[in-house]
């Protein structure tokens, strides 16, 4: 299946969550078994360094992160939004266009030197992914790559991550927001 075939499986919902935004809904791709399989296989093929750990960003990053962790036979770490995890957590606040958010992970579970691939369904401005990379790096992990199903290159997130030295990959690109 080509990236154009995969893109055709993703529906676009105009003006969500606000006017002018073209929401790229992966639900329709997930419903297509062959499409979901091709997406995960394609993402896995782009990962150049075998990871010790996949870190999926809440929430859609969990779907692709779990499938990739299964593919590579490695562990899965879920990076959660504020106050979703029990016990002691390590977190990082980061800026959004319209405010601030926070990512957290269980404290002390990431080992120093672990090779980690960061995974999410989509990269837009790159703020959340960069915060995730900083959170993991702060715990001693080596972020070897950030893998996304979809890139919105007009918003510049992948380019920002690459400018900061983080290798990125994606299967599909959509112009615009």
Protein Blocks (a to p, Z undefined) as FASTA:
>chain_A
ZZklmmmmpccdehiabehiacddfklmmmmmklmmmmmmmmmmmpmbdcfbdcdddfkl
mmmmmmmmmmnopacdddddehkagcjddddddddfklccdddddehkacghiacddddf
bdcklmmmmmmmmmmmmnopacfbdcdfbdcfknommmmmmmnopacddfbdcehZZ
